[in-house]
């Protein structure tokens, strides 16, 4: 995360945005990872900005870093998938309007030869046990993102503390880590949205495990308390837009034209897994 000397409009403390969407006078900032990387945020932001004289600054960050930026009042809102930490943020009073916006799920992908034999696993925990037992190459983001937190929970459920040459920590984002798994022949737990968008670029990988309810991934939006940052109230309006029928239709259909399937499920689908 690059820190710049001069504050940008709408930010309490300045962080450099990865992109800006819209040209309106009501500026707000949003931190998230994959929804921004995969382009969903751009479509949502531009639809909102056109109707609300708004401009969104996207700060690229995983869930853990996004929550930290919100707590430090460096962004006006976040979209994350870290339910326990989200609830804690609301309880402590530095976040509000926690709103379910959609979901995807995690897949464990790896070489088609499946050296750890995880295709036969019945649960994610069993798949992770098999990877550890085989000391098969596994890539971890290791960045305190929502994906990394879920991965650590899976190892915990498996009764395994991963360590050794086979366990490779990238400290990188989803697509970059997926590419390393492809190029170096290892396993990785990717979200289904990134996989749908990038599988054509990952010829050495295939889905080897999916379907455990544990791997369903719900996204929520959270905003600063009203007045806590300059763009907090515009961020609240954006959350309402994303939760509206128009916003939900964008989420449910996003990616179908390019990839033949939507990259995310809407909130109506996601609520069965919400906790």
C-alpha positions as CSV (number, residue, x, y, z in Angstrom):
1,X,0.0,0.0,0.0
2,X,1.5,3.3,-1.1
3,X,1.2,6.2,1.2
4,X,1.2,9.6,-0.5
5,X,1.9,13.0,1.0
6,X,-1.2,14.9,0.0
7,X,-4.6,13.8,1.0
8,X,-7.0,12.8,-1.7
9,X,-10.6,14.1,-1.6
10,X,-12.8,11.8,0.5
11,X,-10.0,10.2,2.4
12,X,-9.2,10.9,6.0
13,X,-5.6,9.6,5.6
14,X,-4.2,9.3,2.1
15,X,-3.8,6.0,0.4
16,X,-3.2,5.7,-3.3
17,X,-6.1,4.2,-5.2
18,X,-5.7,1.5,-7.8
19,X,-8.4,3.1,-9.9
20,X,-11.0,5.9,-9.9
21,X,-14.5,5.3,-11.2
22,X,-16.9,8.2,-12.0
23,X,-16.2,11.9,-12.1
24,X,-18.8,13.3,-9.7
25,X,-18.3,15.7,-6.9
26,X,-19.2,13.3,-4.1
27,X,-16.0,11.4,-3.6
28,X,-15.7,8.2,-1.6
29,X,-13.1,5.4,-1.2
30,X,-13.6,1.7,-1.0
31,X,-11.1,-1.1,-0.2
32,X,-11.5,-4.6,-1.5
33,X,-9.6,-7.3,-3.4
34,X,-11.1,-9.7,-5.9
35,X,-14.3,-7.7,-6.7
36,X,-12.0,-4.9,-7.9
37,X,-9.5,-7.2,-9.6
38,X,-12.2,-8.9,-11.6
39,X,-14.0,-5.7,-12.7
40,X,-17.3,-6.1,-10.8
41,X,-16.6,-3.0,-8.7
42,X,-16.0,-0.9,-11.8
43,X,-19.5,-1.8,-13.1
44,X,-21.2,-1.2,-9.8
45,X,-19.3,2.1,-9.2
46,X,-20.0,3.6,-12.6
47,X,-23.7,2.7,-12.4
48,X,-23.9,4.4,-9.0
49,X,-21.7,7.4,-9.9
50,X,-23.8,8.3,-12.9
51,X,-27.0,8.7,-10.8
52,X,-25.5,10.2,-7.6
53,X,-22.9,12.7,-8.9
54,X,-20.2,10.5,-7.3
55,X,-16.7,9.3,-7.8
56,X,-15.2,6.1,-6.2
57,X,-11.6,5.6,-5.4
58,X,-10.8,1.9,-5.3
59,X,-8.0,0.9,-2.9
60,X,-6.8,-2.6,-3.7
61,X,-6.5,-4.7,-0.4
62,X,-7.5,-8.1,0.9
63,X,-10.1,-8.4,3.6
64,X,-7.6,-8.2,6.5
65,X,-5.9,-5.1,5.2
66,X,-9.3,-3.6,4.2
67,X,-10.6,-3.9,7.7
68,X,-7.4,-2.3,9.0
69,X,-7.8,0.6,6.6
70,X,-11.4,1.1,7.7
71,X,-10.4,1.0,11.4
72,X,-7.7,3.6,10.8
73,X,-10.2,5.8,8.9
74,X,-8.2,5.7,5.7
75,X,-11.1,4.5,3.6
76,X,-14.9,5.2,3.7
77,X,-16.1,1.7,3.2
78,X,-15.0,-1.9,2.4
79,X,-16.3,-5.1,0.8
80,X,-14.8,-8.1,2.5
81,X,-15.3,-11.8,3.4
82,X,-14.2,-12.2,7.0
83,X,-17.5,-12.6,9.0
84,X,-16.0,-12.8,12.5
85,X,-13.8,-9.7,12.1
86,X,-16.7,-7.8,10.4
87,X,-19.0,-8.5,13.4
88,X,-16.2,-7.4,15.8
89,X,-15.8,-4.1,13.8
90,X,-19.5,-3.3,14.2
91,X,-19.5,-4.3,17.9
92,X,-16.6,-2.0,18.6
93,X,-18.3,0.9,16.8
94,X,-15.9,1.7,14.0
95,X,-18.0,0.1,11.3
96,X,-21.7,0.2,10.5
97,X,-24.2,-0.9,7.9
98,X,-22.9,-4.5,7.6
99,X,-24.8,-5.7,4.5
100,X,-24.8,-9.0,2.8
101,X,-24.1,-8.3,-0.9
102,X,-23.4,-11.7,-2.5
103,X,-21.2,-14.8,-2.4
104,X,-18.9,-17.1,-4.2
105,X,-17.1,-20.3,-3.0
106,X,-13.6,-21.6,-2.8
107,X,-12.1,-24.4,-4.9
108,X,-8.9,-26.3,-4.3
109,X,-7.2,-26.4,-7.6
110,X,-4.0,-28.2,-8.6
111,X,-2.2,-30.3,-11.2
112,X,-4.5,-32.8,-13.1
113,X,-2.2,-35.6,-11.9
114,X,-3.4,-34.8,-8.3
115,X,-0.2,-36.0,-6.5
116,X,-1.9,-35.8,-3.1
117,X,-5.0,-37.6,-4.2
118,X,-7.5,-35.0,-2.9
119,X,-10.1,-35.8,-5.5
120,X,-11.3,-38.6,-3.2
121,X,-11.6,-36.3,-0.1
122,X,-15.0,-35.9,1.4
123,X,-14.3,-32.6,3.2
124,X,-12.0,-29.7,2.8
125,X,-10.2,-30.8,6.0
126,X,-9.5,-34.2,4.5
127,X,-8.2,-32.6,1.4
128,X,-5.8,-30.5,3.4
129,X,-4.7,-33.6,5.4
130,X,-3.8,-35.4,2.2
131,X,-1.8,-32.4,0.9
132,X,0.2,-32.2,4.1
133,X,0.7,-36.0,4.2
134,X,2.1,-36.0,0.7
135,X,4.1,-32.8,1.3
136,X,2.7,-31.7,-2.1
137,X,3.5,-28.2,-3.1
138,X,0.9,-25.8,-1.8
139,X,0.6,-22.0,-2.3
140,X,-0.7,-19.7,0.4
141,X,-1.3,-16.0,0.0
142,X,-0.1,-15.5,3.6
143,X,-1.4,-12.0,3.6
144,X,-4.2,-12.0,6.2
145,X,-6.8,-11.7,3.4
146,X,-10.2,-13.4,3.7
147,X,-8.8,-16.2,1.6
148,X,-5.8,-16.7,3.8
149,X,-8.0,-16.7,6.9
150,X,-10.2,-19.4,5.4
151,X,-7.1,-21.4,4.5
152,X,-5.8,-21.2,8.0
153,X,-9.2,-22.4,9.3
154,X,-9.1,-25.3,7.0
155,X,-5.6,-26.3,8.2
156,X,-6.9,-26.0,11.8
157,X,-9.9,-28.2,11.0
158,X,-7.4,-30.7,9.5
159,X,-5.3,-30.7,12.6
160,X,-2.3,-29.6,10.6
161,X,0.2,-26.8,11.1
162,X,1.6,-26.3,7.6
163,X,5.4,-25.8,7.4
164,X,8.3,-26.9,5.2
165,X,9.5,-26.5,1.7
166,X,6.2,-27.7,0.2
167,X,4.3,-24.8,1.8
168,X,5.0,-21.7,-0.2
169,X,3.8,-18.3,1.0
170,X,3.5,-15.7,-1.7
171,X,2.3,-12.5,0.1
172,X,0.4,-11.7,-3.1
173,X,-3.1,-11.3,-4.4
174,X,-5.4,-14.0,-5.7
175,X,-4.7,-14.0,-9.4
176,X,-0.9,-13.7,-9.0
177,X,-0.9,-16.6,-6.5
178,X,-3.1,-18.7,-8.8
179,X,-0.6,-18.1,-11.6
180,X,2.3,-19.2,-9.5
181,X,0.4,-22.5,-8.7
182,X,-0.1,-22.9,-12.4
183,X,3.5,-22.2,-13.4
184,X,5.1,-24.2,-10.6
185,X,2.7,-27.2,-10.4
186,X,1.1,-26.8,-7.0
187,X,-2.2,-26.7,-5.1
188,X,-4.0,-23.5,-4.3
189,X,-7.4,-22.5,-2.8
190,X,-8.9,-20.0,-5.2
191,X,-12.2,-18.3,-5.2
192,X,-14.7,-19.4,-7.8
193,X,-15.0,-15.9,-9.3
194,X,-11.2,-15.7,-10.0
195,X,-11.2,-19.2,-11.4
196,X,-14.1,-18.5,-13.8
197,X,-12.3,-15.4,-15.1
198,X,-8.8,-16.9,-15.2
199,X,-9.1,-20.7,-15.9
200,X,-8.3,-20.2,-19.6
201,X,-5.0,-18.8,-18.5
202,X,-4.2,-21.6,-16.1
203,X,-3.8,-24.7,-18.4
204,X,-1.8,-26.7,-15.8
205,X,-4.5,-26.5,-13.2
206,X,-7.9,-28.1,-12.7
207,X,-10.5,-28.1,-9.9
208,X,-9.8,-31.0,-7.6
209,X,-12.0,-30.3,-4.6
210,X,-15.2,-28.3,-4.2
211,X,-18.6,-28.5,-2.6
212,X,-17.9,-28.4,1.1
213,X,-20.3,-25.9,2.7
214,X,-17.3,-24.7,4.7
215,X,-15.9,-23.3,1.5
216,X,-18.8,-21.0,0.7
217,X,-17.7,-17.4,0.9
218,X,-20.1,-14.6,1.8
219,X,-19.3,-10.9,1.0
220,X,-20.4,-8.0,3.2
221,X,-20.1,-4.2,2.8
222,X,-19.3,-2.1,5.8
223,X,-19.1,1.7,6.1
224,X,-17.6,4.3,8.4
225,X,-19.9,5.7,11.1
226,X,-21.7,8.8,9.7
227,X,-19.4,11.8,9.6
228,X,-16.3,9.8,10.6
229,X,-14.7,10.4,7.2
230,X,-15.6,12.8,4.4
231,X,-17.1,10.2,2.1
232,X,-18.9,8.1,4.8
233,X,-22.4,9.2,3.9
234,X,-21.8,8.7,0.1
235,X,-20.4,5.2,0.9
236,X,-23.6,4.5,2.8
237,X,-25.6,5.4,-0.3
238,X,-23.5,3.1,-2.3
239,X,-24.1,0.2,0.0
240,X,-27.9,0.8,-0.4
241,X,-27.4,0.8,-4.1
242,X,-25.5,-2.5,-4.1
243,X,-28.2,-4.1,-2.0
244,X,-31.0,-2.7,-4.2
245,X,-32.6,-4.8,-7.1
246,X,-30.5,-2.9,-9.6
247,X,-27.2,-3.5,-7.8
248,X,-28.1,-7.1,-7.1
249,X,-28.9,-7.7,-10.8
250,X,-25.5,-6.4,-11.8
251,X,-23.8,-8.8,-9.3
252,X,-25.9,-11.8,-10.4
253,X,-25.2,-11.3,-14.1
254,X,-21.6,-10.0,-14.0
255,X,-19.3,-12.1,-16.1
256,X,-21.9,-14.1,-18.0
257,X,-21.2,-12.4,-21.3
258,X,-17.4,-13.0,-21.1
259,X,-17.1,-16.3,-19.3
260,X,-20.5,-18.0,-19.8
261,X,-21.3,-17.9,-16.1
262,X,-21.7,-15.3,-13.4
263,X,-18.7,-14.7,-11.2
264,X,-20.8,-14.1,-8.1
265,X,-24.1,-15.1,-6.6
266,X,-26.5,-12.5,-5.3
267,X,-27.5,-11.8,-1.7
268,X,-30.7,-13.8,-2.0
269,X,-28.7,-16.9,-2.8
270,X,-25.9,-16.1,-0.3
271,X,-28.2,-15.6,2.7
272,X,-28.6,-19.4,3.1
273,X,-24.9,-19.5,4.0
274,X,-24.7,-16.2,5.9
275,X,-23.5,-16.3,9.5
